[in-house]
Every structure is written in structure tokens, then in C-alpha cells.
Amino acid sequence: MENISLLLSEALAPYQASLGAAGVNGERLVTLRNAAGAIVIERMYSAAQLCDKRQLTDVVDGLHRDLMVAEGRIEPCVIAAMRNATQVNNFTAGRAFV
């Protein structure tokens, strides 16, 4: 798991990532700290999410998004609108027009 902590820190630089102790089901608390050492984000992830390469990529993408919100670079409503637009596009792409 130490390698995962290093990978997260590298992917989320300049933030420092740390993994908490494993819970009863193997879940771990991921904590991101800024350069001053203040906690910016804390999220709980399952062992599967942290051990599977594809799921770990999703974890990093989600943390990047959360950091953008925390830094004020993007508003949560913008994320919701983007998700909604994607769902609408997927729905209309799958429909056959007569």
C-alpha cells in the first residue's frame, strides 16, 4: 500500500497523499494535504479501488475533480451540468428517429 500512497502523491502533486490504517473490510482513508500540511480532502476507498489499476485511475480522476472544487477552479453545479449533458447525449445517440 505504500506504493499506492507514493503513486497518489505523484499523480496529485503538489498535494501529499497518505493512506490511513485498513478498516475491518480493508477500506482506507485517503488524506490529501497541501504544502502547509493542512488537510484539503479526506475520502474513504475500498481496497479494490486502490489495488485495481483501472479503479485507481478513477480514484485519481475523482480526487482531481474534488481538488478543483476545493480550490475554487470549478463549481459543483458545473460538474452536475456536464454529467447531465453526457447522459442526455448518450440517450439521444441511442434513439432511432423515424
C-alpha positions as CSV (number, residue, x, y, z in Angstrom):
1,M,0.0,0.0,0.0
2,E,3.0,2.3,0.5
3,N,3.5,2.2,-3.3
4,I,-0.1,3.4,-3.8
5,S,0.5,6.3,-1.4
6,L,3.5,7.3,-3.5
7,L,1.6,6.9,-6.8
8,L,-1.2,9.1,-5.4
9,S,1.2,11.8,-4.2
10,E,2.9,11.8,-7.6
11,A,-0.3,12.0,-9.5
12,L,-1.8,14.7,-7.3
13,A,1.3,16.8,-6.8
14,P,1.8,19.3,-5.2
15,Y,-0.5,17.7,-2.6
16,Q,0.8,15.0,-0.3
17,A,-1.4,11.8,-0.2
18,S,-1.4,9.4,2.8
19,L,-3.3,6.2,3.4
20,G,-4.9,5.5,6.8
21,A,-4.9,2.1,8.5
22,A,-7.0,-0.6,6.9
23,G,-10.6,-0.8,8.3
24,V,-12.4,-4.1,9.0
25,N,-13.3,-4.6,5.3
26,G,-9.9,-3.4,4.0
27,E,-11.1,0.2,3.3
28,R,-8.6,3.0,3.7
29,L,-8.9,6.7,4.4
30,V,-7.0,8.8,1.8
31,T,-5.9,12.2,3.0
32,L,-4.6,14.9,0.8
33,R,-2.6,17.7,2.5
34,N,-1.4,21.0,0.9
35,A,2.1,22.3,1.2
36,A,1.4,23.8,4.6
37,G,0.2,20.4,5.9
38,A,-3.5,21.3,6.1
39,I,-6.0,18.7,5.2
40,V,-7.7,19.5,1.9
41,I,-9.6,16.3,1.2
42,E,-10.3,13.1,3.0
43,R,-12.1,10.2,1.3
44,M,-12.7,6.6,2.1
45,Y,-11.9,4.0,-0.6
46,S,-12.2,0.2,-0.7
47,A,-9.1,-2.0,-1.1
48,A,-10.4,-3.0,-4.5
49,Q,-10.5,0.6,-5.7
50,L,-6.9,1.2,-4.6
51,C,-5.5,-2.1,-5.8
52,D,-7.0,-2.3,-9.3
53,K,-5.2,-0.1,-11.8
54,R,-8.4,0.9,-13.7
55,Q,-10.3,1.7,-10.5
56,L,-7.2,3.6,-9.1
57,T,-7.3,5.8,-12.2
58,D,-11.0,6.6,-11.4
59,V,-10.0,7.4,-7.8
60,V,-7.3,9.9,-9.1
61,D,-9.7,11.4,-11.6
62,G,-12.3,11.9,-8.8
63,L,-9.7,13.4,-6.5
64,H,-8.5,15.8,-9.3
65,R,-12.2,16.9,-9.7
66,D,-12.6,17.4,-5.9
67,L,-9.4,19.4,-5.7
68,M,-10.6,21.7,-8.5
69,V,-13.8,22.3,-6.4
70,A,-11.8,22.8,-3.2
71,E,-9.5,25.3,-5.0
72,G,-12.5,27.1,-6.4
73,R,-11.5,26.4,-10.0
74,I,-14.8,24.7,-10.8
75,E,-18.2,24.9,-9.2
76,P,-20.0,21.6,-8.3
77,C,-23.0,22.7,-10.4
78,V,-20.8,22.7,-13.5
79,I,-19.9,19.1,-12.8
80,A,-23.6,18.2,-12.5
81,A,-24.4,20.0,-15.7
82,M,-21.6,18.2,-17.6
83,R,-22.8,14.9,-16.3
84,N,-26.4,15.7,-17.3
85,A,-25.3,16.7,-20.8
86,T,-23.4,13.5,-21.2
87,Q,-26.4,11.4,-20.1
88,V,-28.7,13.3,-22.5
89,N,-26.2,12.9,-25.4
90,N,-25.9,9.1,-24.6
91,F,-29.7,8.8,-24.5
92,T,-30.3,10.6,-27.8
93,A,-27.4,8.8,-29.6
94,G,-29.1,5.5,-28.8
95,R,-32.5,6.5,-30.1
96,A,-33.6,5.9,-33.7
97,F,-35.5,8.7,-35.2
98,V,-38.3,7.8,-37.6
